[in-house]
Amino acid sequence: MKYFFISILILSQVFGCKSKDSPLPANENVDALYQQFHGKYKIVSSVSSEPLDVNLDGVSSVDLLAEIEELPDISNLDIRIYGPSDSNPKPTFIFTQAWPEQSVRMGSGKVWDGIEIISFNPAYNFAYNMKVVVRSLNFSEDLKQLTVTPDDSEDPFFRQSAPKSVAVKNDGTLSVIANRRIYTSSGVREVTVTTIYERFTMST
């Protein structure tokens, strides 16, 4: 019986050491995730699912960098990777995306709410306001997909909604796909926008 308990003790120590020394899954390794993802990202390209005339010059294009002059300056991405702390025993991953949303003035003090499908009116004019989406974030096991957690009652076309998907491309850039309602010379269009971002600094 004595040898039996000694054997159990040795086995428990062996398996305990093995478990302790086992590497963390890639999507839970905070240090590695920090090195790969933490930081600020700038826009590289942004393409809509159909040609749009957003700047009202009479020419439609899928290139939103050409259609929305403010896009490179306003649209940015920020990913924060925080390890466990005294106040939070679990790692925290935060996704922040800024996007220029149109504020369409429709007369009589009325401003387009970003939801209603309105027709084009040459009497309307608009400016851009920066809207920011802040959501928690998770990583797939192969680190190829980033899952942005939506709000429970989130409308996928609402101007402050989480993106549909975020994919990591082979060159390390991020492909962010989102549904958007955009006011154009054809009225409000519901489109899918694919925007590519690249990290330019790890400082946040």
Secondary structure, DSSP 4 states (H G I P E B T S, - for coil): -HHHHHHHHHHHHHHHHHHHHSPPPGGG-HHHHHHHH-EEEEEEEEEEEEEE--S-SS--EEEHHHH-TTHHHH-EEEEEEE---SS-SS-EEEEEEEEEEEEEE-STT-B--SSS-PPP-TT-EEEEEEEEEEEEEEE-TTSSEEEEPPPTT--TTSTTPPPSEEEE-TTS-EEEEEEEEEEETTEEEEEEEEEEEEEEES--
